[in-house]
Amino acid sequence: MAVSIAKVPRSQDATNVTNSLPTEVIQYMYSFLPIHGILSLSQISRRFHNAYMGHQLPILEKSVRESYGPIPDLVKLVVANEPDIRSRAKLLSARNRASAHVRRIIQVPEKPTLTVELIFKMIQYGEIAEQWVEVWPRIHWREDSENRRLLEPHEQTRLRAAVYRFWTYNSLFHHNPFHPSVVEDPTRLTMARPWDDDPRLMYLRTYNTLDILLLDEFARNMHQVIGKDLCPSNATIMKRYQHFSRKAVDSMGWGEDYSHGRLVQVLMKLRPREILYLLEHTTTKAERINYLVIEGGKFQDTPSTLSSAINTVKHGRNFAPLGYFGRNLYWGIVDPPTPRTPIVGGLQVDLAALSKDANPDGAWPKSRDQFLPPDGAWVDDEDSDGGVL
């Protein structure tokens, strides 16, 4: 008995099938693809290319929103890494140039208008954020790897937002001539007053407290990645390899106590792309030193100011006592294993209120504290005779 075998269509037949598809169907197919899939499909034939070019901006905009959102933070990152030609043309100090650049970023609307040129600039940053999404389970579940899992879509969005904000801060304040003034020494975190007119504080105030806490969590994890994975101290090496000689430990370790702590604080000024490269593509101390020698010339040998700026804004919003919110607040980049009511110190925390306390213009609301003496001494409300002033 003869067995009928389906005839495999020739390439010409397949081409005829694709050419017979309506343009609307082809454009609908694009709506399900990531950026790289869209660009690859557009090269299949002239018809697919024409369908893509005829609807290019909506196709790319939908894909970039779904793959790399939140879009406002991504646009701010692009603006932060572009030269502020208008400010440079004026005779402004480095501090005033930084303030002007921050104001440009603050003006990015919640629904920014995208162009094809802007989207392609956004893609290069979005791809790095997506790589952090893949790496994050390894970082977050460092201790309890048995609970490790992939991030949910809303958790991925939170992480990308934190990556963009961390990157924006470092690009603005650690990779340009603007000299840090919030923190001068890693052993003495001199906290500025919350209402100080500082570009760093101005930038962070535009985010609500929950957004700042996400940024704080990401920064704390980057501190751990740098201090334990990339540049471990001599004590960490000795703990891991107890049979190593002192000479071997010194050759692998990055110092002790103050010197190691300062090194980590300085390297916190690296951008997410550079930290990711060190984490994924280097294994030895020599490789990392060679990379840092090349990249290290882009910023001064001073500690990062991000943690102090975050603490200053949190202190101004009476949020400083919460500390490690990821453990105390039960809310962060990754959802807790079981839903919990956010409680700190026996008090229930209103997450809705913490999501509405942003200062859109970056300015601190006027208060009585701003008019106190610099040493923080309170002004007596009564005169020497006991009468009310």
RAMO-V806244 format. One record per residue. N is the residue number from 1. RES is the residue in three letters. SS is DSSP state (A for helix, B for strand, O for the rest). PSI is psi in radians with two decimals (999 if undefined). Layout:
N,RES,SS,PSI  N,RES,SS,PSI
This chain:
1,MET,O,2.23  2,ALA,O,2.43  3,VAL,O,2.22  4,SER,O,2.19  5,ILE,O,2.24  6,ALA,O,2.36  7,LYS,O,2.23  8,VAL,O,2.16  9,PRO,O,2.46  10,ARG,O,2.84  11,SER,A,-0.59  12,GLN,A,-0.69  13,ASP,A,-0.71  14,ALA,A,-0.68  15,THR,A,-0.70  16,ASN,A,-0.66  17,VAL,A,-0.82  18,THR,A,-0.62  19,ASN,A,-0.37  20,SER,O,-0.16  21,LEU,O,2.38  22,PRO,O,2.63  23,THR,A,-0.64  24,GLU,A,-0.64  25,VAL,A,-0.73  26,ILE,A,-0.77  27,GLN,A,-0.56  28,TYR,A,-0.63  29,MET,A,-0.67  30,TYR,A,-0.51  31,SER,O,-0.23  32,PHE,O,0.01  33,LEU,O,2.63  34,PRO,O,3.05  35,ILE,A,-0.85  36,HIS,A,-0.60  37,GLY,A,-0.66  38,ILE,A,-0.83  39,LEU,A,-0.63  40,SER,A,-0.77  41,LEU,A,-0.56  42,SER,O,-0.23  43,GLN,O,0.01  44,ILE,O,-0.81  45,SER,O,2.96  46,ARG,A,-0.63  47,ARG,A,-0.77  48,PHE,A,-0.64  49,HIS,A,-0.76  50,ASN,A,-0.67  51,ALA,A,-0.66  52,TYR,A,-0.82  53,MET,A,-0.53  54,GLY,A,-0.29  55,HIS,O,0.58  56,GLN,A,-0.92  57,LEU,A,-0.87  58,PRO,A,-0.65  59,ILE,A,-0.86  60,LEU,A,-0.69  61,GLU,A,-0.76  62,LYS,A,-0.74  63,SER,A,-0.75  64,VAL,A,-0.56  65,ARG,A,-0.71  66,GLU,A,-0.56  67,SER,A,-0.58  68,TYR,A,0.16  69,GLY,O,2.83  70,PRO,O,2.33  71,ILE,A,-0.77  72,PRO,A,-0.75  73,ASP,A,-0.59  74,LEU,A,-0.68  75,VAL,A,-0.70  76,LYS,A,-0.64  77,LEU,A,-0.71  78,VAL,A,-0.79  79,VAL,A,-0.68  80,ALA,A,-0.48  81,ASN,O,0.11  82,GLU,O,2.47  83,PRO,O,2.40  84,ASP,O,1.52  85,ILE,A,-0.66  86,ARG,A,-0.71  87,SER,A,-0.64  88,ARG,A,-0.48  89,ALA,A,-0.37  90,LYS,O,2.76  91,LEU,O,1.36  92,LEU,O,2.62  93,SER,O,2.89  94,ALA,A,-0.68  95,ARG,A,-0.76  96,ASN,A,-0.58  97,ARG,A,-0.71  98,ALA,A,-0.72  99,SER,A,-0.72  100,ALA,A,-0.68  101,HIS,A,-0.71  102,VAL,A,-0.69  103,ARG,A,-0.63  104,ARG,A,-0.71  105,ILE,A,-0.70  106,ILE,A,-0.54  107,GLN,O,-0.10  108,VAL,O,2.13  109,PRO,O,2.94  110,GLU,O,-0.53  111,LYS,O,1.36  112,PRO,O,2.59  113,THR,O,2.18  114,LEU,O,2.59  115,THR,O,2.88  116,VAL,A,-0.73  117,GLU,A,-0.76  118,LEU,A,-0.68  119,ILE,A,-0.75  120,PHE,A,-0.49  121,LYS,A,-0.65  122,MET,A,-0.56  123,ILE,A,-0.71  124,GLN,A,-0.57  125,TYR,A,-0.66  126,GLY,A,-0.61  127,GLU,A,-0.66  128,ILE,A,-0.73  129,ALA,A,-0.66  130,GLU,A,-0.60  131,GLN,A,-0.60  132,TRP,A,-0.58  133,VAL,A,-0.69  134,GLU,A,-0.61  135,VAL,A,-0.45  136,TRP,A,-0.73  137,PRO,A,-0.63  138,ARG,A,-0.56  139,ILE,A,-0.80  140,HIS,A,-0.75  141,TRP,O,0.86  142,ARG,O,-0.74  143,GLU,O,-0.74  144,ASP,O,1.27  145,SER,A,-0.32  146,GLU,A,-0.34  147,ASN,A,0.12  148,ARG,O,2.43  149,ARG,O,2.98  150,LEU,O,2.66  151,LEU,O,2.50  152,GLU,O,2.78  153,PRO,A,-0.75  154,HIS,A,-0.51  155,GLU,A,-0.64  156,GLN,A,-0.71  157,THR,A,-0.74  158,ARG,A,-0.76  159,LEU,A,-0.79  160,ARG,A,-0.70  161,ALA,A,-0.76  162,ALA,A,-0.70  163,VAL,A,-0.81  164,TYR,A,-0.72  165,ARG,A,-0.72  166,PHE,A,-0.78  167,TRP,A,-0.74  168,THR,A,-0.79  169,TYR,A,-0.85  170,ASN,A,-0.63  171,SER,A,-0.68  172,LEU,A,-0.76  173,PHE,A,-0.12  174,HIS,O,-0.09  175,HIS,O,0.62  176,ASN,O,3.05  177,PRO,O,-0.11  178,PHE,O,2.04  179,HIS,O,2.32  180,PRO,O,2.46  181,SER,O,-0.19  182,VAL,O,-0.75  183,VAL,O,2.26  184,GLU,O,-0.39  185,ASP,B,2.27  186,PRO,O,-0.33  187,THR,O,-0.21  188,ARG,B,1.63  189,LEU,O,1.55  190,THR,O,1.89  191,MET,O,2.14  192,ALA,O,2.82  193,ARG,O,2.48  194,PRO,O,-0.49  195,TRP,O,0.06  196,ASP,O,2.48  197,ASP,O,1.33  198,ASP,O,2.33  199,PRO,A,-0.61  200,ARG,A,-0.79  201,LEU,A,-0.66  202,MET,A,-0.76  203,TYR,A,-0.80  204,LEU,A,-0.54  205,ARG,A,-0.38  206,THR,O,-0.18  207,TYR,O,2.56  208,ASN,O,3.00  209,THR,A,-0.65  210,LEU,A,-0.69  211,ASP,A,-0.71  212,ILE,A,-0.62  213,LEU,A,-0.62  214,LEU,A,-0.76  215,LEU,A,-0.72  216,ASP,A,-0.73  217,GLU,A,-0.76  218,PHE,A,-0.75  219,ALA,A,-0.71  220,ARG,A,-0.70  221,ASN,A,-0.62  222,MET,A,-0.64  223,HIS,A,-0.70  224,GLN,A,-0.71  225,VAL,A,-0.79  226,ILE,A,-0.78  227,GLY,A,-0.40  228,LYS,A,-0.70  229,ASP,A,-0.81  230,LEU,A,-0.81  231,CYS,O,1.18  232,PRO,O,2.61  233,SER,O,2.90  234,ASN,A,-0.65  235,ALA,A,-0.66  236,THR,A,-0.74  237,ILE,A,-0.74  238,MET,A,-0.61  239,LYS,A,-0.63  240,ARG,A,-0.71  241,TYR,O,1.41  242,GLN,O,-0.35  243,HIS,O,-0.06  244,PHE,O,2.59  245,SER,O,2.89  246,ARG,A,-0.66  247,LYS,A,-0.72  248,ALA,A,-0.68  249,VAL,A,-0.76  250,ASP,A,-0.57  251,SER,A,-0.39  252,MET,A,-0.51  253,GLY,O,2.90  254,TRP,O,0.46  255,GLY,O,-3.10  256,GLU,O,2.64  257,ASP,A,-2.04  258,TYR,A,-0.81  259,SER,A,-0.68  260,HIS,A,-0.73  261,GLY,A,-0.71  262,ARG,A,-0.69  263,LEU,A,-0.79  264,VAL,A,-0.73  265,GLN,A,-0.67  266,VAL,A,-0.76  267,LEU,A,-0.22  268,MET,O,-0.20  269,LYS,O,-0.12  270,LEU,O,2.64  271,ARG,O,2.80  272,PRO,A,-0.61  273,ARG,A,-0.72  274,GLU,A,-0.70  275,ILE,A,-0.72  276,LEU,A,-0.70  277,TYR,A,-0.80  278,LEU,A,-0.67  279,LEU,A,-0.66  280,GLU,A,-0.38  281,HIS,A,0.08  282,THR,O,2.60  283,THR,O,-0.48  284,THR,O,2.82  285,LYS,A,-0.68  286,ALA,A,-0.74  287,GLU,A,-0.72  288,ARG,A,-0.63  289,ILE,A,-0.76  290,ASN,A,-0.73  291,TYR,A,-0.74  292,LEU,A,-0.54  293,VAL,A,-0.67  294,ILE,A,-0.80  295,GLU,A,-0.43  296,GLY,A,-0.38  297,GLY,A,-0.09  298,LYS,A,-0.18  299,PHE,O,2.79  300,GLN,O,2.83  301,ASP,O,1.10  302,THR,O,2.68  303,PRO,O,2.78  304,SER,O,2.57  305,THR,O,0.00  306,LEU,A,-0.84  307,SER,A,-0.67  308,SER,A,-0.69  309,ALA,A,-0.72  310,ILE,A,-0.80  311,ASN,A,-0.61  312,THR,A,-0.78  313,VAL,A,-0.73  314,LYS,A,-0.70  315,HIS,A,-0.73  316,GLY,A,-0.50  317,ARG,O,0.27  318,ASN,O,0.69  319,PHE,O,-0.04  320,ALA,A,-0.66  321,PRO,A,-0.26  322,LEU,A,-0.45  323,GLY,O,-2.18  324,TYR,O,1.52  325,PHE,A,-0.50  326,GLY,A,-0.54  327,ARG,A,-0.64  328,ASN,A,-0.60  329,LEU,O,-0.26  330,TYR,O,0.65  331,TRP,O,2.35  332,GLY,O,-2.72  333,ILE,O,-0.78  334,VAL,O,2.36  335,ASP,O,2.59  336,PRO,O,2.79  337,PRO,O,-0.67  338,THR,O,2.45  339,PRO,O,2.35  340,ARG,O,2.66  341,THR,O,2.22  342,PRO,O,1.95  343,ILE,B,2.33  344,VAL,B,2.17  345,GLY,O,0.56  346,GLY,O,-0.03  347,LEU,B,2.41  348,GLN,B,2.36  349,VAL,O,2.31  350,ASP,O,1.74  351,LEU,A,-0.56  352,ALA,A,-0.69  353,ALA,A,-0.64  354,LEU,A,-0.26  355,SER,O,0.04  356,LYS,O,0.27  357,ASP,O,0.39  358,ALA,O,2.68  359,ASN,O,1.70  360,PRO,O,-0.58  361,ASP,O,0.00  362,GLY,O,-0.05  363,ALA,O,2.56  364,TRP,O,2.30  365,PRO,O,2.43  366,LYS,O,2.34  367,SER,O,2.93  368,ARG,A,-0.56  369,ASP,A,-0.47  370,GLN,A,-0.32  371,PHE,A,0.22  372,LEU,O,2.83  373,PRO,O,2.70  374,PRO,O,-0.50  375,ASP,O,-0.04  376,GLY,O,0.09  377,ALA,O,2.40  378,TRP,O,2.49  379,VAL,O,2.26  380,ASP,O,2.35  381,ASP,O,-0.09  382,GLU,B,2.57  383,ASP,O,-3.14  384,SER,O,-0.40  385,ASP,O,0.06  386,GLY,O,-0.11  387,GLY,O,2.70  388,VAL,B,2.30  389,LEU,O,999
